[in-house]
Amino acid sequence: MKEQNPGEYPQADPWRPRHPQSYWDESPAEPLAWYWKLLGYGGQVLIYALGVCYVALAIAAMFYYVIAFAQFVLH
């Protein structure tokens, strides 16, 4: 690191975070949205599970209709 001249701001390492984050920090990095505050983490798990089930059902329906259409065309 170069010597610092009087009246010059200290040059920080750009790769080092200025405020190190502790795992046990009081405030989370991102504040919880209002709907997570209403439902809590159980509601968050429930909503994510419903989203995963919705995607799985959409993929299953896509395969079902592709197979049904193929059977309709081939018969």
Secondary structure, DSSP 4 states (H G I P E B T S, - for coil): -PPPPTT-PPPPPTTS-SSPPPTT-SS-SSPPPHHHHHHHHHHHHHHHHHHHHHHHHHHHHHHHHHHHHHHHHH-
